[in-house]
Amino acid sequence: MHGLAVDALSVVAGSRALVDAASWSAPSGAITALVGPNGAGKSTTLRAVAGLVPDRARASGAVLLDGERLDALPARERARRVALVEQSTEVPPQLTAREAVRLGRTPHHRLLGFSIGDDAIVDAALGDAGAATLADRRLGELSGGELQRVHLARALAQQPRLLLLDEPTNHLDVAWQLELLALVRRLAADIPVVMTLHDLALAATHADRVVLLDGGRVAAEGAPDAVLSPARIRAAYGVEAEIDAAPGGVAIRYRRLEDPA
Ligand SMILES: Nc1ncnc2c1ncn2[C@@H]1O[C@H](COP(=O)(O)OP(=O)(O)OP(=O)(O)O)[C@@H](O)[C@H]1O
């Protein structure tokens, strides 16, 4: 299959399955949203797809990108193919944004050092992520939203064949959320993009496919309107959802089960 196929992925810490035999796919040319309640295993899943597993945990199952087993590749090879932007990444505060984005090129270098062409790639990545004006600022001085854009630029500089974004709209104001989603749409023309989202209305509006995780398992997978139904939202989150699908986007109103309609 063209794109990402996750087959019976489990991440087990001690006797506890954080991700439990989850199988799902994310085709090229599409945005796939990974949704689910707190603790459902979304971040653990993205990290495991990128080859990162918590200390003292064990991953099993297969992760295939365009038919190639990613989980069988050495870390450096995997890093050439997969970029992950996490919710919070420790950053050296003295590094400039440009220096941080340049680190995205590291997996592509044969020896330590930089390659010809890196500068143009780094500049393009900074521009695409809306971080060009931040290039010479130090990371320690940036706001949460600005830092988020720099992390995205670093991922773009990696020129990955699979882009994984953990809560990419966190910290972003509404204008930058829309910019980010437009950029993700452009990127998804060529590669699979998987992003975790808490905002189900954003997922319903902007994703082509939705994977609903609950308790580490795949509760549903498919078209947004099929997965994000009131019944499934009730089952996974324990809330009532009233879904209003207008041409400009989906709006969802929530209420607790015990509250009057
Ligand atoms: N290093 C770890 N060791 C043991 N358990 C962990 C570890 N990291 C996460 N967990 C547990 O794994 C489960 C899944 O966590 P994960 O962060 O993947 O969920 P999530 O769906 O991303 O949640 P959220 O929406 O709150 O970000 C949680 O119960 C969490 O407590």
The ligand as a MOL file (V3000), in Angstrom:
LIG
                    3D

  0  0  0     0  0            999 V3000
M  V30 BEGIN CTAB
M  V30 COUNTS 31 33 0 0 0
M  V30 BEGIN ATOM
M  V30 1 N 6.7420 6.2340 29.9300 0
M  V30 2 C 5.5610 5.7030 30.2690 0
M  V30 3 N 5.5010 4.6380 31.0950 0
M  V30 4 C 4.3250 4.1190 31.4690 0
M  V30 5 N 3.1280 4.5970 31.0540 0
M  V30 6 C 3.1310 5.6360 30.2170 0
M  V30 7 C 4.3310 6.2490 29.7670 0
M  V30 8 N 4.0020 7.2740 28.9400 0
M  V30 9 C 2.6510 7.2900 28.8780 0
M  V30 10 N 2.1320 6.3090 29.6480 0
M  V30 11 C 0.7110 5.9900 29.8150 0
M  V30 12 O 0.2600 5.5050 28.5690 0
M  V30 13 C -1.0770 5.8830 28.3500 0
M  V30 14 C -1.1700 6.5470 26.9920 0
M  V30 15 O -0.5050 7.7970 27.0670 0
M  V30 16 P -0.4390 8.7630 25.8120 0
M  V30 17 O 0.3790 9.9550 26.2260 0
M  V30 18 O -0.0110 8.0060 24.6350 0
M  V30 19 O -1.9570 9.1450 25.6530 0
M  V30 20 P -2.6230 10.2860 24.7700 0
M  V30 21 O -3.7700 9.6550 24.0760 0
M  V30 22 O -1.6020 10.9680 23.9410 0
M  V30 23 O -3.1540 11.2390 25.9040 0
M  V30 24 P -3.3610 12.8400 25.9990 0
M  V30 25 O -4.5850 13.1330 25.2010 0
M  V30 26 O -3.6050 13.0230 27.4560 0
M  V30 27 O -2.1260 13.5020 25.4960 0
M  V30 28 C -1.4720 6.7760 29.5030 0
M  V30 29 O -2.2410 6.0300 30.4130 0
M  V30 30 C -0.1570 7.1810 30.1200 0
M  V30 31 O -0.2950 7.3810 31.5100 0
M  V30 END ATOM
M  V30 BEGIN BOND
M  V30 1 1 1 2
M  V30 2 1 2 3
M  V30 3 2 2 7
M  V30 4 2 3 4
M  V30 5 1 4 5
M  V30 6 2 5 6
M  V30 7 1 6 7
M  V30 8 1 6 10
M  V30 9 1 7 8
M  V30 10 2 8 9
M  V30 11 1 9 10
M  V30 12 1 10 11
M  V30 13 1 11 12
M  V30 14 1 11 30
M  V30 15 1 12 13
M  V30 16 1 13 14
M  V30 17 1 13 28
M  V30 18 1 14 15
M  V30 19 1 15 16
M  V30 20 2 16 17
M  V30 21 1 16 18
M  V30 22 1 16 19
M  V30 23 1 19 20
M  V30 24 2 20 21
M  V30 25 1 20 22
M  V30 26 1 20 23
M  V30 27 1 23 24
M  V30 28 2 24 25
M  V30 29 1 24 26
M  V30 30 1 24 27
M  V30 31 1 28 29
M  V30 32 1 28 30
M  V30 33 1 30 31
M  V30 END BOND
M  V30 END CTAB
M  END
